[in-house]
Amino acid sequence: MTLGLTIRKPVADDGNAVHRLIAACPPLDTNSLYCNLLQCTHFSDSCAVAENGEALVGSLSGYRLPNSPDVLFVWQVAVSEAARGTGVAGQMLRNILRRPENAEVRYVHTTVTETNASSRAFFRKFANGLGAQWAEEKYFDQDMHLAGEHPSEFLLRIGPFDLAAAD
Ligand SMILES: CC(C)(COP(=O)(O)OP(=O)(O)OC[C@H]1O[C@@H](n2cnc3c(N)ncnc32)[C@H](O)[C@@H]1OP(=O)(O)O)[C@@H](O)C(=O)NCCC(=O)NCCS
């Protein structure tokens, strides 16, 4: 499945395919197509897509925290079912972190629900691979912040790390 895999920054023309991929990857919430277009353009330095031939098989969206630019916040990671388990998600995250424009990033933050085992395992493997510390705290509460409609989201803080030293 990884034959011909290309990881790159997204562009506006990817917006539609990113939107459809996320819709096909529960438990991810869909956002508006317009939101995905902004990620693919204004935030392309901190986002990645994975292509296998013509097919878009992966998307990772993120941004540097406005007041803490050494933190990459990972918003959503989606890999098409057929491409899972081959390292696509990990390659997208490392591709972003290896870009010269992200050289000062020392932390990855993300939020996960209590039961998203694949997401937790993915970030745990990433942290362990770098020998990085891991901290976790409740961030968005189901009742207080998410209108009772979505399970609580826990903030994972990974770092500090030095990717170059770990290569
Ligand atoms: C989570 C997701 C992005 C992982 O994509 P992926 O390309 O298969 O991940 P990788 O191959 O890079 O996996 C890296 C590590 O993550 C962990 N992992 C990934 N998928 C897993 C699963 N289903 N169950 C348990 N661990 C999993 C493993 O530790 C894996 O390393 P290993 O293969 O050496 O055991 C993908 O399963 C997905 O799109 N899920 C639905 C959407 C979602 O939940 N997104 C939130 C993710 S952060």
The ligand as an SDF file (V2000), in Angstrom:
LIG
                    3D

 48 50  0  0  0  0  0  0  0  0999 V2000
   -5.1820    6.6530   14.1540 C   0  0  0  0  0  0  0  0  0  0  0  0
   -4.7840    6.6050   12.6840 C   0  0  0  0  0  0  0  0  0  0  0  0
   -4.5710    8.0110   12.1460 C   0  0  0  0  0  0  0  0  0  0  0  0
   -3.4460    5.8270   12.6060 C   0  0  0  0  0  0  0  0  0  0  0  0
   -3.0080    5.8500   11.2630 O   0  0  0  0  0  0  0  0  0  0  0  0
   -1.8910    4.8220   10.7510 P   0  0  0  0  0  0  0  0  0  0  0  0
   -1.2600    5.3490    9.5180 O   0  0  0  0  0  0  0  0  0  0  0  0
   -2.4840    3.4580   10.6880 O   0  0  0  0  0  0  0  0  0  0  0  0
   -0.8400    4.8720   11.9320 O   0  0  0  0  0  0  0  0  0  0  0  0
    0.6710    4.3600   11.8720 P   0  0  0  0  0  0  0  0  0  0  0  0
    0.7720    3.1880   10.9140 O   0  0  0  0  0  0  0  0  0  0  0  0
    1.6000    5.5170   11.6650 O   0  0  0  0  0  0  0  0  0  0  0  0
    0.8100    3.7670   13.3310 O   0  0  0  0  0  0  0  0  0  0  0  0
    1.7770    4.1650   14.2340 C   0  0  0  0  0  0  0  0  0  0  0  0
    1.4520    3.4810   15.5670 C   0  0  0  0  0  0  0  0  0  0  0  0
    0.1840    3.8950   16.0560 O   0  0  0  0  0  0  0  0  0  0  0  0
   -0.4290    2.7990   16.7690 C   0  0  0  0  0  0  0  0  0  0  0  0
   -1.6830    2.4470   16.0970 N   0  0  0  0  0  0  0  0  0  0  0  0
   -2.1280    2.8950   14.9120 C   0  0  0  0  0  0  0  0  0  0  0  0
   -3.3390    2.3560   14.6450 N   0  0  0  0  0  0  0  0  0  0  0  0
   -3.6580    1.5750   15.7000 C   0  0  0  0  0  0  0  0  0  0  0  0
   -4.7870    0.7830   16.0400 C   0  0  0  0  0  0  0  0  0  0  0  0
   -5.8480    0.6640   15.2340 N   0  0  0  0  0  0  0  0  0  0  0  0
   -4.7840    0.1300   17.2190 N   0  0  0  0  0  0  0  0  0  0  0  0
   -3.7300    0.2370   18.0670 C   0  0  0  0  0  0  0  0  0  0  0  0
   -2.6260    0.9620   17.7850 N   0  0  0  0  0  0  0  0  0  0  0  0
   -2.6000    1.6350   16.6270 C   0  0  0  0  0  0  0  0  0  0  0  0
    0.5680    1.6850   16.7630 C   0  0  0  0  0  0  0  0  0  0  0  0
    1.4150    1.8030   17.8870 O   0  0  0  0  0  0  0  0  0  0  0  0
    1.3600    1.9910   15.5160 C   0  0  0  0  0  0  0  0  0  0  0  0
    2.6330    1.4390   15.5140 O   0  0  0  0  0  0  0  0  0  0  0  0
    2.8880   -0.0910   15.0660 P   0  0  0  0  0  0  0  0  0  0  0  0
    2.2200   -0.2670   13.7390 O   0  0  0  0  0  0  0  0  0  0  0  0
    4.3750   -0.2080   14.9990 O   0  0  0  0  0  0  0  0  0  0  0  0
    2.2540   -0.9260   16.1360 O   0  0  0  0  0  0  0  0  0  0  0  0
   -5.8380    5.8480   11.8320 C   0  0  0  0  0  0  0  0  0  0  0  0
   -6.1220    4.6200   12.4540 O   0  0  0  0  0  0  0  0  0  0  0  0
   -7.1400    6.6150   11.6500 C   0  0  0  0  0  0  0  0  0  0  0  0
   -7.2880    7.3890   10.7050 O   0  0  0  0  0  0  0  0  0  0  0  0
   -8.1330    6.3700   12.5460 N   0  0  0  0  0  0  0  0  0  0  0  0
   -9.4610    7.0040   12.4690 C   0  0  0  0  0  0  0  0  0  0  0  0
   -9.3890    8.4790   12.7650 C   0  0  0  0  0  0  0  0  0  0  0  0
   -8.8380    8.7810   14.1430 C   0  0  0  0  0  0  0  0  0  0  0  0
   -9.1600    8.1760   15.1450 O   0  0  0  0  0  0  0  0  0  0  0  0
   -7.9660    9.8020   14.1660 N   0  0  0  0  0  0  0  0  0  0  0  0
   -7.3610   10.2780   15.3540 C   0  0  0  0  0  0  0  0  0  0  0  0
   -5.9720    9.8720   15.2460 C   0  0  0  0  0  0  0  0  0  0  0  0
   -4.7860   10.8100   16.0230 S   0  0  0  0  0  0  0  0  0  0  0  0
  1  2  1  0
  2  3  1  0
  2  4  1  0
  2 36  1  0
  4  5  1  0
  5  6  1  0
  6  7  2  0
  6  8  1  0
  6  9  1  0
  9 10  1  0
 10 11  2  0
 10 12  1  0
 10 13  1  0
 13 14  1  0
 14 15  1  0
 15 16  1  0
 15 30  1  0
 16 17  1  0
 17 18  1  0
 17 28  1  0
 18 19  1  0
 18 27  1  0
 19 20  2  0
 20 21  1  0
 21 22  1  0
 21 27  2  0
 22 23  1  0
 22 24  2  0
 24 25  1  0
 25 26  2  0
 26 27  1  0
 28 29  1  0
 28 30  1  0
 30 31  1  0
 31 32  1  0
 32 33  2  0
 32 34  1  0
 32 35  1  0
 36 37  1  0
 36 38  1  0
 38 39  2  0
 38 40  1  0
 40 41  1  0
 41 42  1  0
 42 43  1  0
 43 44  2  0
 43 45  1  0
 45 46  1  0
 46 47  1  0
 47 48  1  0
M  END
$$$$
